[in-house]
Amino acid sequence: MIDKTIREYLLPKSFNAAVRAGAAIMKIYKNSDDYDISLKSDKTPITIADRLAHKTIKEYLGSTRIPILSEEGREMLYDERRNWELYWLVDPLDGTVEFIKGNNEFTVNIALMENNVCMGAVIYVPFYEKMYVAGRNAGTFLKEHVAPDAAADYSYERIVEGFRPLPLAGPPSRPLRVAVSRSHQTPETHEHIARLRERFPDLEVVEQGSSYKFCMLAEGQADYYVRTTRTFEWDTAAGELILAEAGGSTRSLPDGRALRYNEEDLRNPWFVCRSKFCKV
């Protein structure tokens, strides 16, 4: 089990890695006319920003001597990682499609996994300068005004200063807010929402890219999130802990099981997420 001393060493590592990666992403986002877009083996897009963010995180976290399983290193063989007790699970740029579209909805996800259970997580939203931090059995917190910085060197004390615990408020009085992927919807997504609408006629649908949807539920900005298209372990590990430590939950569809990590097949099942106060 990761003790307090190790946690206070590893939190700044993941925090600073995310902020530095965010700086690499924003430099491309703001100043490049050519994102150097190509397709990965699964036909999803990758840009120079994905590659630079991956390189930044890999180099910075290398000093921890903890292995890294990253979206941009997805070809790693199962036999090489199956017995890892401790590893980083990373998506250097989650929401590449949104990055390409220029709608600001992209994140950096870093999860610290121990025996395939997420013990610590950060999600950084560089455009909005927001950092979400969670520790297992330690709560979820929001730190705002964290500007992208290629030389970020936050200490543990500076990180926790100004932390705001999530959720930010109590049960909402507004209609049910259902989050969905902006770019990855299917007929099953629409059918799921239609069934919800039979019970909650005034529900509101919120389209949002990347793992920021987990953060919206953790904050209390949205109540329910359904995903019926392909995701991978690096898409959910950090967000799942951030939501869980804010009182929410993530369960597979249709069987309601917990998501599993470091599987031979890194693809997740479909899933639904609920915020702390969601009674659906």
Secondary structure, 3 states (H helix, E strand, C coil): CCCHHHHHHHHHHHHHHHHHHHHHHHHHHHHCCCCCCEECCCCCEECHHHHHHHHHHHHHHHHHCCCEEEHHHCCCCHHHHCCCCEEEEEEEEECHHHHHHCCCCCEEEEEEEECCEEEEEEEEECCCCEEEEEECCCEEEEEECCCCCCCCCCCHHHHHCCCEECCCCCCCCCCCEEEEECCCCCHHHHHHHHHHHHHCCCCEEEEECCCHHHHHHHHCCCCEEEECCCCEHHHHHHHHHHHHCCCCEEEECCCCCCCCCCCCCCECCCEEEECCCCCC
